[in-house]
């Protein structure tokens, strides 16, 4: 099992710079919420007379921006504005969130990384207040210097928030690692100049993650803490 320091050597540039900060994605990376996402979207699909999707299909089609994902699975966004099913999803999701857990060993990994001296942050497509509430309720807020969510519920790009986070917290992107579970996380890392590790236990299939060329691990334990 590779230790985080070993993984870091793999993803570093030729100068072998040392990472001192980690930016975590939330949904799917630390929070194990895939099953509730599938269950809720299937209810919305069935309510519209559309075919439900299984986990395999979900992992193959979920994407950002989320509007494109809704189109792929059959929503007719000419009949109804995207904001209608999106708001319905979020309302149901916020209720179901109470039944979610963190991914296995998430707390142990976060604790080990903090003890090792890394600064930790969350950069999420979740709405800001809901992100704060969720992280605090799971009892892990003390591991992070800052939590950055979006100012709406519609899960658009995290790039601008990522740039602001780097600037406001004085983070050197060459010394910062972003850990996520989607192609979008890889795109965000690339856009803000950070290295990236993707974990294949979240919202997209391992094959899709591998296609980015990023380093892909199966679970958080493979970080070595």
Secondary structure by P-SEA (a helix, b strand, c coil): cccaaaaaaaacccccccccbbbbbccccccccaaaaaaaaaaaaaaacbbbbcaaaaaacccccaaaaaaaaccccccccaaaaaaaaaaaaaaaccccccccaaaaaaaaaaaabbbbbbbccccaaaaaaaaaaacccccccccccccccccccaaaaaaaaaaaaccccccbbbbbccaaaaaaaaaacccbbbbccccccaaaaaaaccccccccccccc
